Amino acid sequence: MSDIDDLKARLRRLEDERDIERLIASYGPAVDAADPEAAAGLWASDGSYDVDGWRMQGRADVHAMVNSSAHRNLVAKGCCHFLGPCVVTVTGDSAVAVCESLVLVRDGNGYRVWRCTANHFVLRRIDGRWHIGARTSRILDGKPEAHALLTAGLAGLAEA
């Protein structure tokens, strides 16, 4: 591989990592703005979202979750879905990312942490853009399921 080819490959990897980090970081603002189209658009059309056993399949299910009265009530009271920095492993047109997240909810004059969660993402490049193929989230409550997601994500593994 020539120096130019090496630089092109390195630049492509960095751009992919940046694009994936931006995609994942977009989730919090989308759901906190109660924007179901923006949130659902982060997923591949056949993508899944598994939150502690509650499985959403496809964009329509993610859209319905963000548009639900339970979610809208949470937003109306004041909340923040914050996804921390993620570790991204890109392999061609697929990638794995892992991060932790906090959900803060309004409590009187301040905020309190409602959830601390491990998040594992499997991503696919579709028509030149990255989308979530699968997101699995488990609450960080000391049980091994959340730790397995973190370990798999750090190793760049698509399966925990």
Backbone as JSON Lines, residues from 0, in Angstrom:
{"i":0,"aa":"M","n":[0.86,-1.18,0.0],"ca":[0.0,0.0,0.0],"c":[0.9,1.24,0.0]}
{"i":1,"aa":"S","n":[0.6,2.17,-0.88],"ca":[1.4,3.39,-0.96],"c":[1.06,4.31,0.21]}
{"i":2,"aa":"D","n":[1.9,5.3,0.42],"ca":[1.64,6.27,1.48],"c":[0.31,6.97,1.28]}
{"i":3,"aa":"I","n":[-0.01,7.31,0.02],"ca":[-1.28,7.99,-0.28],"c":[-2.45,7.05,0.03]}
{"i":4,"aa":"D","n":[-2.34,5.8,-0.38],"ca":[-3.41,4.84,-0.1],"c":[-3.59,4.65,1.4]}
{"i":5,"aa":"D","n":[-2.46,4.61,2.12],"ca":[-2.53,4.49,3.58],"c":[-3.22,5.7,4.19]}
{"i":6,"aa":"L","n":[-2.88,6.89,3.73],"ca":[-3.53,8.1,4.24],"c":[-5.03,8.12,3.92]}
{"i":7,"aa":"K","n":[-5.39,7.68,2.72],"ca":[-6.81,7.61,2.35],"c":[-7.57,6.66,3.27]}
{"i":8,"aa":"A","n":[-6.98,5.51,3.54],"ca":[-7.63,4.53,4.42],"c":[-7.77,5.07,5.83]}
{"i":9,"aa":"R","n":[-6.71,5.72,6.32],"ca":[-6.78,6.29,7.66],"c":[-7.81,7.4,7.75]}
{"i":10,"aa":"L","n":[-7.86,8.26,6.73],"ca":[-8.85,9.34,6.71],"c":[-10.26,8.76,6.65]}
{"i":11,"aa":"R","n":[-10.47,7.74,5.85],"ca":[-11.79,7.11,5.75],"c":[-12.22,6.56,7.11]}
{"i":12,"aa":"R","n":[-11.29,5.88,7.81],"ca":[-11.62,5.33,9.13],"c":[-11.98,6.45,10.1]}
{"i":13,"aa":"L","n":[-11.21,7.53,10.1],"ca":[-11.5,8.65,11.0],"c":[-12.84,9.3,10.68]}
{"i":14,"aa":"E","n":[-13.14,9.46,9.39],"ca":[-14.43,10.02,9.01],"c":[-15.58,9.1,9.41]}
{"i":15,"aa":"D","n":[-15.38,7.79,9.23],"ca":[-16.41,6.83,9.65],"c":[-16.65,6.92,11.16]}
{"i":16,"aa":"E","n":[-15.56,6.93,11.93],"ca":[-15.7,7.03,13.38],"c":[-16.42,8.31,13.77]}
{"i":17,"aa":"R","n":[-16.06,9.42,13.15],"ca":[-16.72,10.7,13.45],"c":[-18.2,10.64,13.1]}
{"i":18,"aa":"D","n":[-18.52,10.09,11.95],"ca":[-19.92,10.0,11.53],"c":[-20.74,9.13,12.48]}
{"i":19,"aa":"I","n":[-20.16,8.05,12.94],"ca":[-20.85,7.16,13.88],"c":[-21.02,7.85,15.23]}
{"i":20,"aa":"E","n":[-19.98,8.51,15.71],"ca":[-20.08,9.24,16.98],"c":[-21.18,10.3,16.9]}
{"i":21,"aa":"R","n":[-21.27,11.0,15.78],"ca":[-22.3,12.03,15.59],"c":[-23.69,11.39,15.55]}
{"i":22,"aa":"L","n":[-23.82,10.28,14.87],"ca":[-25.09,9.57,14.8],"c":[-25.57,9.2,16.2]}
{"i":23,"aa":"I","n":[-24.69,8.6,16.99],"ca":[-25.05,8.17,18.34],"c":[-25.35,9.38,19.22]}
{"i":24,"aa":"A","n":[-24.54,10.43,19.1],"ca":[-24.77,11.64,19.91],"c":[-26.09,12.32,19.55]}
{"i":25,"aa":"S","n":[-26.61,12.07,18.36],"ca":[-27.88,12.69,17.93],"c":[-29.09,12.11,18.63]}
{"i":26,"aa":"Y","n":[-28.95,10.92,19.2],"ca":[-30.11,10.27,19.82],"c":[-30.7,11.12,20.95]}
{"i":27,"aa":"G","n":[-29.88,11.57,21.87],"ca":[-30.37,12.34,23.02],"c":[-31.14,13.58,22.61]}
{"i":28,"aa":"P","n":[-30.56,14.45,21.79],"ca":[-31.31,15.62,21.36],"c":[-32.61,15.27,20.63]}
{"i":29,"aa":"A","n":[-32.59,14.21,19.84],"ca":[-33.8,13.84,19.09],"c":[-34.92,13.41,20.03]}
{"i":30,"aa":"V","n":[-34.61,12.55,21.01],"ca":[-35.69,12.09,21.91],"c":[-36.07,13.16,22.92]}
{"i":31,"aa":"D","n":[-35.12,14.0,23.33],"ca":[-35.46,15.07,24.28],"c":[-36.26,16.19,23.63]}
{"i":32,"aa":"A","n":[-36.16,16.31,22.32],"ca":[-36.99,17.25,21.57],"c":[-38.32,16.61,21.17]}
{"i":33,"aa":"A","n":[-38.51,15.35,21.57],"ca":[-39.72,14.58,21.21],"c":[-39.93,14.61,19.69]}
{"i":34,"aa":"D","n":[-38.84,14.35,18.95],"ca":[-38.87,14.35,17.49],"c":[-38.79,12.91,17.0]}
{"i":35,"aa":"P","n":[-39.93,12.26,16.81],"ca":[-39.91,10.85,16.45],"c":[-39.27,10.57,15.09]}
{"i":36,"aa":"E","n":[-39.42,11.48,14.14],"ca":[-38.81,11.27,12.82],"c":[-37.28,11.28,12.92]}
{"i":37,"aa":"A","n":[-36.74,12.24,13.65],"ca":[-35.28,12.32,13.79],"c":[-34.74,11.09,14.52]}
{"i":38,"aa":"A","n":[-35.42,10.68,15.59],"ca":[-34.95,9.52,16.35],"c":[-35.03,8.25,15.51]}
{"i":39,"aa":"A","n":[-36.18,8.01,14.89],"ca":[-36.36,6.79,14.09],"c":[-35.41,6.76,12.9]}
{"i":40,"aa":"G","n":[-35.09,7.93,12.35],"ca":[-34.21,8.01,11.2],"c":[-32.78,7.6,11.48]}
{"i":41,"aa":"L","n":[-32.41,7.45,12.74],"ca":[-31.07,6.99,13.09],"c":[-30.9,5.5,12.82]}
{"i":42,"aa":"W","n":[-32.02,4.77,12.77],"ca":[-32.0,3.31,12.61],"c":[-32.09,2.93,11.14]}
{"i":43,"aa":"A","n":[-31.54,1.77,10.81],"ca":[-31.81,1.14,9.52],"c":[-33.29,0.76,9.51]}
{"i":44,"aa":"S","n":[-33.86,0.62,8.33],"ca":[-35.3,0.33,8.26],"c":[-35.66,-0.94,9.01]}
{"i":45,"aa":"D","n":[-34.76,-1.9,9.06],"ca":[-35.02,-3.16,9.77],"c":[-34.27,-3.22,11.11]}
{"i":46,"aa":"G","n":[-33.78,-2.09,11.58],"ca":[-32.98,-2.06,12.81],"c":[-33.8,-2.37,14.05]}
{"i":47,"aa":"S","n":[-33.1,-2.75,15.1],"ca":[-33.78,-3.11,16.36],"c":[-33.21,-2.29,17.52]}
{"i":48,"aa":"Y","n":[-34.03,-2.18,18.56],"ca":[-33.64,-1.47,19.78],"c":[-34.2,-2.27,20.93]}
{"i":49,"aa":"D","n":[-33.31,-2.83,21.74],"ca":[-33.68,-3.67,22.87],"c":[-33.25,-2.97,24.15]}
{"i":50,"aa":"V","n":[-34.23,-2.51,24.92],"ca":[-33.97,-1.83,26.19],"c":[-34.44,-2.74,27.32]}
{"i":51,"aa":"D","n":[-33.5,-3.39,27.97],"ca":[-33.82,-4.27,29.09],"c":[-34.96,-5.23,28.77]}
{"i":52,"aa":"G","n":[-34.93,-5.81,27.56],"ca":[-35.92,-6.79,27.18],"c":[-37.12,-6.24,26.43]}
{"i":53,"aa":"W","n":[-37.29,-4.92,26.41],"ca":[-38.35,-4.32,25.6],"c":[-37.76,-4.11,24.21]}
{"i":54,"aa":"R","n":[-38.23,-4.9,23.26],"ca":[-37.65,-4.89,21.92],"c":[-38.51,-4.1,20.94]}
{"i":55,"aa":"M","n":[-37.87,-3.15,20.3],"ca":[-38.5,-2.4,19.21],"c":[-37.86,-2.89,17.92]}
{"i":56,"aa":"Q","n":[-38.67,-3.17,16.93],"ca":[-38.18,-3.67,15.65],"c":[-38.59,-2.72,14.54]}
{"i":57,"aa":"G","n":[-37.63,-2.1,13.91],"ca":[-37.9,-1.19,12.8],"c":[-38.12,0.24,13.26]}
{"i":58,"aa":"R","n":[-38.05,1.12,12.29],"ca":[-38.19,2.55,12.56],"c":[-39.55,2.89,13.15]}
{"i":59,"aa":"A","n":[-40.59,2.19,12.7],"ca":[-41.94,2.5,13.18],"c":[-42.05,2.31,14.69]}
{"i":60,"aa":"D","n":[-41.4,1.28,15.23],"ca":[-41.46,1.05,16.68],"c":[-40.7,2.13,17.44]}
{"i":61,"aa":"V","n":[-39.55,2.56,16.92],"ca":[-38.8,3.65,17.58],"c":[-39.63,4.93,17.51]}
{"i":62,"aa":"H","n":[-40.22,5.19,16.37],"ca":[-41.09,6.36,16.2],"c":[-42.22,6.33,17.22]}
{"i":63,"aa":"A","n":[-42.86,5.17,17.37],"ca":[-43.98,5.04,18.31],"c":[-43.53,5.27,19.75]}
{"i":64,"aa":"M","n":[-42.34,4.79,20.11],"ca":[-41.83,4.99,21.47],"c":[-41.66,6.47,21.76]}
{"i":65,"aa":"V","n":[-41.03,7.2,20.83],"ca":[-40.79,8.63,21.04],"c":[-42.11,9.41,21.04]}
{"i":66,"aa":"N","n":[-43.08,8.93,20.3],"ca":[-44.37,9.6,20.19],"c":[-45.36,9.17,21.27]}
{"i":67,"aa":"S","n":[-44.96,8.22,22.12],"ca":[-45.87,7.69,23.15],"c":[-46.16,8.74,24.23]}
{"i":68,"aa":"S","n":[-47.29,8.58,24.88],"ca":[-47.64,9.52,25.96],"c":[-46.65,9.41,27.11]}
{"i":69,"aa":"A","n":[-46.15,8.21,27.4],"ca":[-45.17,8.06,28.48],"c":[-43.91,8.88,28.19]}
{"i":70,"aa":"H","n":[-43.43,8.79,26.95],"ca":[-42.22,9.55,26.61],"c":[-42.51,11.05,26.59]}
{"i":71,"aa":"R","n":[-43.61,11.43,26.01],"ca":[-43.95,12.86,25.94],"c":[-44.14,13.46,27.34]}
{"i":72,"aa":"N","n":[-44.69,12.67,28.27],"ca":[-44.82,13.14,29.66],"c":[-43.45,13.34,30.3]}
{"i":73,"aa":"L","n":[-42.53,12.43,30.03],"ca":[-41.17,12.55,30.54],"c":[-40.52,13.84,30.02]}
{"i":74,"aa":"V","n":[-40.67,14.09,28.73],"ca":[-40.11,15.3,28.12],"c":[-40.77,16.55,28.69]}
{"i":75,"aa":"A","n":[-42.08,16.5,28.89],"ca":[-42.81,17.67,29.4],"c":[-42.36,18.04,30.81]}
{"i":76,"aa":"K","n":[-41.95,17.05,31.6],"ca":[-41.48,17.32,32.97],"c":[-40.04,17.81,32.98]}
{"i":77,"aa":"G","n":[-39.29,17.51,31.91],"ca":[-37.89,17.9,31.82],"c":[-36.98,16.69,31.98]}
{"i":78,"aa":"C","n":[-36.25,16.37,30.93],"ca":[-35.33,15.23,30.99],"c":[-34.17,15.46,30.04]}
{"i":79,"aa":"C","n":[-33.14,14.66,30.21],"ca":[-31.96,14.72,29.35],"c":[-31.43,13.3,29.16]}
{"i":80,"aa":"H","n":[-31.44,12.83,27.92],"ca":[-30.82,11.55,27.57],"c":[-29.4,11.88,27.1]}
{"i":81,"aa":"F","n":[-28.42,11.56,27.92],"ca":[-27.03,11.89,27.62],"c":[-26.26,10.62,27.34]}
{"i":82,"aa":"L","n":[-25.74,10.49,26.12],"ca":[-24.89,9.37,25.77],"c":[-23.45,9.84,25.8]}
{"i":83,"aa":"G","n":[-22.64,9.18,26.61],"ca":[-21.25,9.58,26.76],"c":[-20.44,9.22,25.52]}
{"i":84,"aa":"P","n":[-19.17,9.59,25.52],"ca":[-18.31,9.28,24.38],"c":[-18.32,7.77,24.1]}
{"i":85,"aa":"C","n":[-18.25,7.43,22.83],"ca":[-18.31,6.01,22.48],"c":[-16.98,5.53,21.91]}
{"i":86,"aa":"V","n":[-16.76,4.24,22.08],"ca":[-15.63,3.55,21.48],"c":[-16.17,2.88,20.22]}
{"i":87,"aa":"V","n":[-15.56,3.19,19.08],"ca":[-16.05,2.73,17.78],"c":[-15.0,1.84,17.12]}
{"i":88,"aa":"T","n":[-15.45,0.7,16.59],"ca":[-14.61,-0.19,15.8],"c":[-15.26,-0.35,14.44]}
{"i":89,"aa":"V","n":[-14.59,0.11,13.39],"ca":[-15.12,0.05,12.03],"c":[-14.43,-1.07,11.27]}
{"i":90,"aa":"T","n":[-15.23,-1.88,10.58],"ca":[-14.72,-2.93,9.71],"c":[-15.49,-2.84,8.4]}
{"i":91,"aa":"G","n":[-14.93,-2.15,7.43],"ca":[-15.6,-2.0,6.14],"c":[-16.89,-1.21,6.28]}
{"i":92,"aa":"D","n":[-18.0,-1.84,5.88],"ca":[-19.3,-1.18,5.94],"c":[-20.1,-1.58,7.17]}
{"i":93,"aa":"S","n":[-19.44,-2.13,8.16],"ca":[-20.09,-2.43,9.43],"c":[-19.23,-1.89,10.56]}
{"i":94,"aa":"A","n":[-19.86,-1.7,11.7],"ca":[-19.14,-1.15,12.85],"c":[-19.83,-1.57,14.13]}
{"i":95,"aa":"V","n":[-19.08,-1.49,15.2],"ca":[-19.59,-1.72,16.55],"c":[-19.2,-0.51,17.38]}
{"i":96,"aa":"A","n":[-20.1,-0.07,18.23],"ca":[-19.8,1.04,19.14],"c":[-20.37,0.7,20.5]}
{"i":97,"aa":"V","n":[-19.74,1.25,21.52],"ca":[-20.21,1.04,22.89],"c":[-20.06,2.35,23.65]}
{"i":98,"aa":"C","n":[-21.05,2.63,24.5],"ca":[-20.97,3.8,25.36],"c":[-21.89,3.59,26.55]}
{"i":99,"aa":"E","n":[-21.75,4.47,27.49],"ca":[-22.65,4.49,28.63],"c":[-23.55,5.71,28.51]}
{"i":100,"aa":"S","n":[-24.71,5.64,29.14],"ca":[-25.63,6.77,29.05],"c":[-26.28,7.02,30.4]}
{"i":101,"aa":"L","n":[-26.72,8.25,30.55],"ca":[-27.49,8.67,31.72],"c":[-28.78,9.3,31.24]}
{"i":102,"aa":"V","n":[-29.85,9.04,31.97],"ca":[-31.08,9.79,31.77],"c":[-31.29,10.6,33.05]}
{"i":103,"aa":"L","n":[-31.32,11.91,32.89],"ca":[-31.58,12.8,34.02],"c":[-33.02,13.29,33.91]}
{"i":104,"aa":"V","n":[-33.7,13.38,35.05],"ca":[-35.07,13.87,35.06],"c":[-35.17,15.04,36.03]}
{"i":105,"aa":"R","n":[-36.04,15.95,35.69],"ca":[-36.28,17.14,36.51],"c":[-36.86,16.69,37.84]}
{"i":106,"aa":"D","n":[-36.31,17.24,38.92],"ca":[-36.75,16.89,40.27],"c":[-36.71,18.16,41.11]}
{"i":107,"aa":"G","n":[-37.86,18.81,41.24],"ca":[-37.89,20.08,41.98],"c":[-37.14,21.15,41.21]}
{"i":108,"aa":"N","n":[-36.14,21.73,41.86],"ca":[-35.34,22.77,41.22],"c":[-34.1,22.24,40.52]}
{"i":109,"aa":"G","n":[-33.93,20.94,40.52],"ca":[-32.73,20.37,39.92],"c":[-33.05,19.12,39.12]}
{"i":110,"aa":"Y","n":[-32.03,18.32,38.92],"ca":[-32.16,17.08,38.17],"c":[-31.56,15.95,38.99]}
{"i":111,"aa":"R","n":[-32.07,14.75,38.75],"ca":[-31.5,13.55,39.37],"c":[-31.29,12.5,38.29]}
{"i":112,"aa":"V","n":[-30.32,11.63,38.51],"ca":[-30.07,10.55,37.56],"c":[-31.14,9.49,37.76]}
{"i":113,"aa":"W","n":[-31.84,9.17,36.7],"ca":[-32.9,8.16,36.74],"c":[-32.38,6.8,36.28]}
{"i":114,"aa":"R","n":[-31.51,6.81,35.25],"ca":[-30.98,5.56,34.69],"c":[-29.52,5.73,34.32]}
{"i":115,"aa":"C","n":[-28.73,4.69,34.56],"ca":[-27.36,4.57,34.06],"c":[-27.34,3.29,33.24]}
{"i":116,"aa":"T","n":[-26.93,3.38,31.99],"ca":[-27.12,2.26,31.08],"c":[-25.87,2.0,30.24]}
{"i":117,"aa":"A","n":[-25.62,0.71,29.97],"ca":[-24.61,0.29,29.0],"c":[-25.3,0.14,27.65]}
{"i":118,"aa":"N","n":[-24.69,0.67,26.6],"ca":[-25.28,0.65,25.26],"c":[-24.3,0.04,24.26]}
{"i":119,"aa":"H","n":[-24.77,-0.95,23.54],"ca":[-23.97,-1.64,22.51],"c":[-24.68,-1.45,21.17]}
{"i":120,"aa":"F","n":[-23.96,-0.95,20.19],"ca":[-24.52,-0.66,18.87],"c":[-23.84,-1.51,17.8]}
{"i":121,"aa":"V","n":[-24.63,-2.03,16.89],"ca":[-24.12,-2.62,15.66],"c":[-24.63,-1.72,14.54]}
{"i":122,"aa":"L","n":[-23.72,-1.22,13.73],"ca":[-24.07,-0.23,12.71],"c":[-23.73,-0.74,11.32]}
{"i":123,"aa":"R","n":[-24.48,-0.22,10.34],"ca":[-24.25,-0.58,8.94],"c":[-24.22,0.68,8.08]}
{"i":124,"aa":"R","n":[-23.31,0.66,7.11],"ca":[-23.3,1.74,6.12],"c":[-24.28,1.33,5.02]}
{"i":125,"aa":"I","n":[-25.3,2.16,4.81],"ca":[-26.32,1.89,3.8],"c":[-26.38,3.11,2.89]}
{"i":126,"aa":"D","n":[-26.14,2.89,1.61],"ca":[-26.15,3.99,0.64],"c":[-25.26,5.15,1.09]}
{"i":127,"aa":"G","n":[-24.09,4.8,1.63],"ca":[-23.11,5.82,2.01],"c":[-23.31,6.47,3.36]}
{"i":128,"aa":"R","n":[-24.37,6.07,4.1],"ca":[-24.64,6.67,5.42],"c":[-24.72,5.58,6.47]}
{"i":129,"aa":"W","n":[-24.25,5.91,7.67],"ca":[-24.31,4.97,8.78],"c":[-25.69,4.99,9.42]}
{"i":130,"aa":"H","n":[-26.16,3.79,9.78],"ca":[-27.44,3.62,10.49],"c":[-27.26,2.57,11.57]}
{"i":131,"aa":"I","n":[-28.1,2.65,12.58],"ca":[-28.09,1.66,13.65],"c":[-28.81,0.41,13.16]}
{"i":132,"aa":"G","n":[-28.1,-0.7,13.16],"ca":[-28.72,-1.99,12.82],"c":[-29.3,-2.64,14.06]}
{"i":133,"aa":"A","n":[-28.62,-2.46,15.18],"ca":[-29.1,-2.99,16.45],"c":[-28.5,-2.18,17.59]}
{"i":134,"aa":"R","n":[-29.35,-1.84,18.53],"ca":[-28.89,-1.2,19.77],"c":[-29.44,-2.02,20.92]}
{"i":135,"aa":"T","n":[-28.55,-2.42,21.8],"ca":[-28.94,-3.16,22.99],"c":[-28.51,-2.35,24.2]}
{"i":136,"aa":"S","n":[-29.45,-2.1,25.1],"ca":[-29.19,-1.29,26.3],"c":[-29.57,-2.08,27.54]}
{"i":137,"aa":"R","n":[-28.67,-2.09,28.51],"ca":[-28.94,-2.76,29.78],"c":[-28.55,-1.82,30.91]}
{"i":138,"aa":"I","n":[-29.42,-1.75,31.9],"ca":[-29.17,-0.89,33.05],"c":[-27.93,-1.39,33.79]}
{"i":139,"aa":"L","n":[-27.12,-0.47,34.25],"ca":[-25.9,-0.8,35.01],"c":[-26.28,-1.0,36.47]}
{"i":140,"aa":"D","n":[-26.74,-2.2,36.76],"ca":[-27.21,-2.53,38.11],"c":[-26.38,-3.63,38.76]}
{"i":141,"aa":"G","n":[-25.19,-3.89,38.21],"ca":[-24.31,-4.9,38.76],"c":[-24.48,-6.28,38.15]}
{"i":142,"aa":"K","n":[-25.52,-6.46,37.34],"ca":[-25.75,-7.76,36.71],"c":[-24.81,-7.94,35.52]}
{"i":143,"aa":"P","n":[-24.5,-9.18,35.17],"ca":[-23.49,-9.43,34.13],"c":[-23.9,-9.02,32.72]}
{"i":144,"aa":"E","n":[-25.18,-8.89,32.43],"ca":[-25.61,-8.56,31.07],"c":[-25.03,-7.22,30.6]}
{"i":145,"aa":"A","n":[-25.09,-6.21,31.46],"ca":[-24.56,-4.89,31.09],"c":[-23.04,-4.96,30.92]}
{"i":146,"aa":"H","n":[-22.38,-5.67,31.81],"ca":[-20.92,-5.79,31.72],"c":[-20.52,-6.51,30.44]}
{"i":147,"aa":"A","n":[-21.29,-7.52,30.03],"ca":[-21.0,-8.26,28.8],"c":[-21.12,-7.35,27.58]}
{"i":148,"aa":"L","n":[-22.1,-6.45,27.58],"ca":[-22.24,-5.5,26.47],"c":[-21.01,-4.6,26.37]}
{"i":149,"aa":"L","n":[-20.56,-4.09,27.52],"ca":[-19.4,-3.21,27.53],"c":[-18.15,-3.95,27.05]}
{"i":150,"aa":"T","n":[-17.95,-5.16,27.54],"ca":[-16.78,-5.95,27.16],"c":[-16.78,-6.25,25.67]}
{"i":151,"aa":"A","n":[-17.94,-6.66,25.14],"ca":[-18.04,-6.96,23.71],"c":[-17.78,-5.71,22.87]}
{"i":152,"aa":"G","n":[-18.35,-4.6,23.27],"ca":[-18.16,-3.36,22.52],"c":[-16.72,-2.9,22.51]}
{"i":153,"aa":"L","n":[-16.06,-3.0,23.65],"ca":[-14.65,-2.6,23.71],"c":[-13.78,-3.48,22.82]}
{"i":154,"aa":"A","n":[-14.18,-4.75,22.66],"ca":[-13.44,-5.67,21.8],"c":[-13.86,-5.57,20.33]}
{"i":155,"aa":"G","n":[-14.87,-4.74,20.04],"ca":[-15.34,-4.59,18.67],"c":[-16.18,-5.75,18.19]}
{"i":156,"aa":"L","n":[-16.77,-6.49,19.14],"ca":[-17.58,-7.66,18.8],"c":[-19.05,-7.28,18.64]}
{"i":157,"aa":"A","n":[-19.68,-7.8,17.6],"ca":[-21.08,-7.49,17.34],"c":[-22.02,-8.23,18.28]}
{"i":158,"aa":"E","n":[-21.58,-9.32,18.86],"ca":[-22.41,-10.11,19.78],"c":[-21.81,-10.08,21.17]}
{"i":159,"aa":"A","n":[-22.68,-9.91,22.16],"ca":[-22.21,-9.91,23.55],"c":[-22.24,-11.31,24.12]}
